[in-house]
Amino acid sequence: MIFVEFLISMFGLLLVGVPIAIAILGTVAIMILTTGLSNFTLIPTYLFSGTNSFAMMAVPFFMLAGEIMNEGELSAGIVGFCRTLLGHVKAGLGYVAVLACMMFACVSGAAVATVSAIGGIMLPMLMGEGYDKDDSTAIICAGSITGPIIPPSIPMVLFGTISGVSVTRMFVSGVIPGIIAGLLVMITWKLMSRKKDYKVLKRATLKEVLISGKQALPCLIMPVIMMGGMLTGIFTPTEAGVVAVVYAFLVAAFVNKKMSVATLKKCMVNAAKSSAVVMFIVATTTALAAIITVAQIPQVIAAGLSAISKNPLVIMCLINLIILVIGLFMDVIPAISIVGPIFLPIVKALGIDPTVFGVTMIFGLVIGLLTPPVGAVLYIGCSMGDVPLFRLVKKILPLVLVYIAILFLLTIFPGIITFLPDLVM
């Protein structure tokens, strides 16, 4: 009964258009009123404890670094370098788009930032070379959702904070799944373009490759510095966020010469607004997690899943299906904040590595960025490419199916996720 009340309260408020953080806080209030599981005097304590975390400080720093990179046009060097590497193969600019998204993901950590930065450069380039507008928009959107998977990743910072799993371990765990996703998206692009007579660009000379590589190097070296520093213990993930901000500013200001005082102010304001939204959601979901725990909602769900099967793999597949459905209707950050505390005790009781659950949950949720009704990346793609929604959905469906197949591949073979962190940490 409590679980049903939770679902009705949460999704009822969301359906009538209440903002997510307010809907979460409203659900907490309703459950306190109707069940007496807690009292209102504890809510401020819950809200404060949710954001009173050193690890969570990484979020505003990574967001600010992403804003500086966008305004400082760091993505241009990446696109130029990828073009010299792959532009000469058939339908090569599509591969360039995916590779550029993967590289930019290494410095942005967010899908929306990636699709905006890479799409702004690649879409005019693709359409200028005669590529199909719908296909081009679809491949950039699909490539961009590697952003929350390949480190550094803002959703992984959040999950690490909620679960107690090392954020550095989460970052390393996303490397192989992100690379697999990128490669399979490229293979799908090959199938999509096999009957298209796209212009093949002239192969770049070694000198051109080296020149473009030199231009992209300041951006490409940034994730090496961050991951190297975290893995060697020189700095924490939060300190890595600070390093990312300083490094991005230095490159944007003194290498690309695209950073003025007014631009920096704009970046800081935008990052502050985005961070405030995330922090408010995290604060309210901490209160919700406390109520969920007292109400034993995870145990209720676990009992329901156990009635279907006691096999951990079957239950993880069922959880994947639930997460895919949630991803259709909720953005990644609030979904992690709500779903994480519910399913984490269940997977721990099954003996499943929380890192595996964290990566698969994030992977499943980011697929929702490509699907209506909430898909943020999908709508940005429609706007940037001037493509009607349903036409883009039709083009992007095969790529969504590829991502779903990868999700279940990771679930069936969790060693894909744990191999690299077990090796290097």
N, C-alpha and C positions, 0 to 999 in steps of 0.2 A: 504493500500500500504506500509506504514511504517513497519507494522507487518510482511508482506511478505519479505521485504528487510532485516529485522532483522533475520528472519529464514534462508534465503538464505546465508546471510553473516556468521552467526554463524556456521551452519551445513556444509556449503560449505568449510569453513576453516578447520573444524574438519575432514571432509572426506578426505581431501588431506594430512592429517597427521600433521597439525600444532599443537603444544602443546596447551593444553587447555587455559592456562593463556594468551598466545600470541594470540590465536584465539579470546578470549574475548576482548583483547585490540584492535585487528584488527577490530573487529565488531564495537567497539566504534568509531574508526577512520573513518571507512566507513560511518557510520550513520551521523557523524558530517560533513563529506565532502558532502554527497548527500542531507542532509536535512537542514543543518545550524541551528540545534536545540541547539547547544552549540558551544564552540570554544576550540581550542587545548590548550590554555593557562590554562584552568580549569582542564585539565587531571591530572597534578601533585597534585593539591589540592584534587581531588577525590581519587587518589591513597593513599595519606598520610592519609586522614580522614578514609579510610577503615581499616587501621591497627592501627590507633591512638586510641586504646580502651583498657581500663584496663581489661575488661572481656576477650578479645582475648588473653591476656597474659596466660590464663589458658591452651591454646592449646599446646605451647611448653613444659609447665610443665607436663601435662598429658602424652605427648608423651615421655618425658624423663623418667617418672615413669614407663611407659610401657616397654621401652627398658631395664631399670634396672631390672624389674621383670623377663623379658625374660632371660637376661644374668645371673641373680641371681638364676634361677631355682626355682622360687616361685611356679610355676605350679605343680611341683612334689608332694609337700605336699597336694595340693588340690586333685590331682588324687588319691593318696593313701587313703585319707579320704573318698572320694566318693566310692572307691572300697570296703572299709569295710562296707559301708552303703548298697550298692546295688549289690555287686558282686555275692551274693548267689541266686538271682532270675534268672529265665530262660532268656537267652540272656542279662544277667545283665550288661555286660561290655558296651553294647550300651547305657543303661541308665546312666551308670557311665560317659560315654563320654559327654552326653548332660548336666548332672548335673555339671560336671567339667567345661564345657564351660560357663555355666551360672555363676558359682562362679568366674571363672577367669575374666568374663566380668565385674564383680563388681570392679575389680582393674585395668583392662586394658583400657576399654572404646572404643575398636576398634576391628572389626571383623578379620582383617588380623593378628593382634597380637595374638588373641585368637586361630585361627586355626593353627597358627605356633607353639604356645607354647603347646597347648593340643594335637594337631595332632602328634607332634614329640614324645610324650610319649605314647599316646593311640593307635596309628596305629600299632606299633610293638607289643603292648600288645594284641590287638584284633586279629591280624593275627597269633600271636604265640599260641593263644587259639583256632585256627581253624575257626575263623569268616570269612565270605565272604568278600573279599578285597573291592569289589565295594560298598557293603552295608555299610561297616565300614567307608570308606572314605566319603560316602554321609551323614551319620549321624553326623560325626564330622563337616563337612562343614555347615550343616543345624544348628547345635547347636551353631556354632561360630558366626552367624549373630545376636545372641542376644546381642553381644558386644556393638553395637551402640544404643541399646534400653534400656538395663539395665544400670542405672547410676553407675559411671560417664561416660558420653558419649561425645566424641569430637564433633560429628555432632550437639548435643543439645546445646553445648556451642556456636557453630557458629550460629544456628538458633536463640538462645536467643539474641545474639549480633545484628543480622539483624533485628529482630522483636521488640526488646524492652521488650520481655517477660522475667521474672525472670529466670535465668539459674537454680537456685535452684528448682523453680516450675517445670521446664522442666525435671530436674533429677527425682523428685518425681513422676511425671506423667508417666515416663517410667517403673516404678516398676511392676505394675500389668500387663500391656501388655507384658512385658518381661517374667514374670512368666507364663502367659497363653501360650505364644509361646513355651516356654520350655516344659510345660506339654503336649501340643498337639503334639509336635515333638516326645516326648517319646511314646505317644499313637500310633503314626504312625510307630515308630520303632517296637512296639509290633506286629502290623499288618504285617510289613515287615518280621519279624523273626518268625512268628507263625508256619511255616512249616519247620523251620530249627532246626536241632538237635544239638544245641550248648551245650558245656560243662557248667555245673553249678558249680560254685566255692563253696568251703566250707564256711558256714556262719561264719563270724568273731565273735569272743568272745567279750564280753563287754570290756575286758581289751584291746584287739586289736583296738576296735573302739576308746577308750579313748586315746590310744597312738598315733594313726593316727590323731585324732582330735587335740591333743597337737602339733603335727608336723605342721598341717595346720593352727593352730590358729593365728600365726603371720601374715599370709596372709589374713585370713578371717576377722580379726579385723580391717583391714585397711579401707574398705568401711564404717564400723560402725563409725570409727573416723571421716571420711570425711563428711558423711551425717549428723551425729550428730552435728558436728561443724557448718555446714551450716544451719541446721534447727534451732539451738539454737542461731544463729547469732554471734557465736564466731569468725568465719571467712567467707569470701566470697568464691565463687567458684574458683576464681583465687588463693586466699590464700590456698584453699584446694588442688590445684595442687602442690603448694610448699610443703605442709605437706606430700602429696603423694610421692614426690621425696625424701624428707628426710627420711621418714619412710621406703620406699622401699630400699633405700641405707643401712640404719641401719640393716634391716633384711638380705639383701643379703650379707653384709660385715661381720656381727658379729654373725648372727644366722646360715645362710647357708654356710658362709665362701666361697663365690663364686665371690667376688668382689675385683679386684686388681685395681691399678692405670691405667694400660693399658686397662682393661675392662671398667672402668668408662669413660675413654677418648673415647673409641669406642662407648659407649652408647650416650655420649654427641654429638659426630659428627653425628651419625645416626639421633638423635632427631633434631639436627639443620637442617640437610638436609630436613627431612620430614616437619618440621615446616616452613621452607623457602618456600617450594612448596605451603603449605596451605595458608600462609600469602600473597604470590604473587597472588594466585587465588582470595583471599578475596579482596585484593587491587583493582584488575582489575574489579571484579564484582561490587564493589562500584561505579566505574565509569559507568559501564553498567547500574546499577540500576538508576543512575541519568538520563541517556539518556532515559531509558525505561519510567521513570516517566514523563519527559517532553514530550515524544512522545505519552503519554496516551495509551500505549500498554495494561496495565491492563484493562482500560475501553473498549478497542476494544474486548478483550477476554471475558470480562464480558457481553458485548452486545451479542456476539455470543452464550455464554452459556445461557443467558436469553431467546434467541430466541428458544432454545430447551425446557427449563423449567424454571419456577420461584421458584420451590421447592428447598430449601437449601440442602435437603438430596440428591436429584437427581443430583444437581450441584456438591456436594462433591464427589459423586460416579463417575461422569464424570472426575473430577479433579484427582481422584485416578487412573483412567484408563490412563490418560495422564502421570501421574507420573510413573506408571509401565512401560510405553513405554520409557520414558526418562531414567529410570533406566537401561534399556537394553543397552543403548549406552553411558552412562556417569557415572562416579564414583560419590560417595555420596556427597563429599565435594563441588566440582564444581556445581553439580546439585542443591544442596541446595542454593548455592550463586546466581544461575541464576533463579531458579524457585520460590524461596521464595519471592523476591520483586515483581514478576509478580502476583502471586496468593494471597498474603497476603491482599492487599486492597480489593480484591473480597470477600474473606471469612469474613473480618471484616464488609463489607457492608451488608452481609447476616446475621450478628449477630452471627456468629460462633466464639467460643472461639479460639483465636490464638494458645493456648496450644494444643487444639485438632488437629488443622491443622498441627502444628509442629510435633507432635508425629506420626500422620498418614502419613505425607509426608516422614519423616525419615524411618518409617516402610516400606512404599512402595518402597523407593529408595534402601534400603538394600537388598530387594529381588533380585534386579539386580546383587548383588554380587554372586548369585548362578547361573546366567544364562549367556550364551554367547550373544554377542561377547566380552563384556568387563569384565564379572564377575571375579574379582580378587581372591575371595575365591575359586571359582570353579577351576581356573588354579593352584592355590597353592595346592589344593586337588589332582588334576591330578598328579602333580609333586611328592608330598609326598607319595601318595599311588601307584604311578606308574600305573595309570589307564588311558586308552584312553579317550579322551574328550567325545565322543558320548556315550560311555558306562556309564560314570559317569552322564551325562545329563539325560539318561534314568532312572537311579536309583534315581536321586535327584528330578525328576519331581513331584512325589507325595508330597514330602516335600515342594516344591515351591507352589503347589496348597493349601496346608494347610496354609502357610503364607498368600497367597492371601485371603483365606477365613477369616483369623483373621483380616486382613486389613479392609475388609468390615464389619466385626463384630464390630470393633472399631468405624467405621464411623456411623453405624446404632445406636449403643449404646455408645455415647461419654462419658456417666457417668463412664464407665470403666476407662477412662483416667483421668477424673477430680475428681473422688471420693477421692482418697488418698491425692492429694495436697489440696483439699478443707477441708479435715479432719485435716491435720496436720499443715497447714500453716495459 
